[in-house]
Structure formats: C-alpha cells, structure tokens
C-alpha cells in the first residue's frame, strides 16, 4: 500500500468529479471540514475541499498532515490568468508560490514572509513534473474530456500548459486595474488564486511535497465573474478529474 496522498480542491464542483472516481470513500469531519478517505487506482487517497482563502487553506493543509498523515499533496483548482498568453482554458502548473498580499514593510521586504527570509516557496519538483505530464496529456486529448459544445462555448481551441510562478492572496482579482497592478509588481506571475501559497508555506514547514495545478477560468479583469459557475461545472471539474485520473494511473 502506498503512503496516503491528499487531493485538494478549492470548490465543490471540482472535488465532486474526483470523488466520483473513488469507489469506496468514507467521510470524516475534522475542524468543520469533511475529509473523504478512499482509494483511486490503488493509491490511498484523502480528498478534501480546502475552503477559500489562505487561512482556510493553511488549516486544511495542517489537518491533512497532522491528522491524516498524508505524505504528498496535490491541489487542483482554478485561477485568474495574469501572464501574457495565459488564457481561459489553459492550465498553470506551479513551480513557485508567493503571497501577493504579504506586506510587513518596512520591517521586512515587500512579499517576504516574516521568519522565513524568503518570499517564494517551491513546489516539489518530482511531483510537479508528474502533474505537468498528466496535465499536458489531458490537454492533448481534450475532446475526450470536454464535449465539443462546451469547448466552443468557452472558445477552448488549443489550450496550453504553462509552468512558473503562481501567486495567492485573500482577494478575488476582478478588475483590470488590479490585475495590471499585480502584473507590474510581479511580472513573472502566471496566474492568481487564493490558496496555493498558503499550502506551500505549510508544506515547507512540514517538508511535505506539494504540487498545484490551476485551470485558468478568467483573466482577472473586469469580466472575471462572467460565466464563472458554468466554467467550474463544465470545464474545470472535467479538467481536474482527468488530470487526477491520469496522475494516479501512472505508477
Ligand atoms: N480564482 C479564479 N479566478 C480568480 C481570480 N481572478 N482571482 C483570485 N482567485 C481566482
């Protein structure tokens, strides 16, 4: 039997598709969260919703490690695109994480996490390489996973997989002014979401490997809210399920 792996999503629609792949899941509630323990392709899995935002994410990561003894964490979710060419329907696999709203200046440098002497945390290289392979494979076979009508409704023609910096903060970025400011301040950032960097800090504390994949649901601009629930239901949940299925199918 393998060491337990955590599969985490931020939103119910994404996790539902993953749970549907687990034949034997059993629920357990800890800290007001429901954790589903079960198996997927022979792997012992603990699946959970992270909740939204950095505090909810940090609590979830800590419970997964302390209570459930998970030895790897994989996070699937959605994010707003920031980098040039990071479009709706693309996928971003994180290599580093940063909290864009961390600011203890002038005591510490802007974005530096006090006590750590750094502003970025790394994803686990080996797990991230596996997750990127699974994501690229899913995109290559997109018509198998996402029906034609949905692909054309969202203009998903040839989505690509990007790897790099993912930034997190306790804010849904939904104005062009704000996304421009983030792009100016953090030009390497590919996408923005609300949990990844919190998971990365906790995983750093416990030395637990982390990999994060995010489907781009919007461009973090004035139209960021348009069709968001439909995108989650019809695109992001299918991407997540296909990526996790491929990831855990491999040895
Ligand atoms: N998750 C998906 N889109 C996002 C955005 N624009 N800002 C923050 N988190 C997101």
Boltz pocket constraint, residues with backbone or C-beta under 6 A from the ligand:
constraints:
  - pocket:
      binder: B
      contacts: [[A, 78], [A, 79], [A, 80], [A, 81], [A, 169], [A, 171], [A, 172], [A, 173], [A, 174], [A, 192], [A, 193], [A, 194], [A, 217], [A, 218], [A, 219], [A, 220], [A, 221], [A, 224]]
      max_distance: 6.0
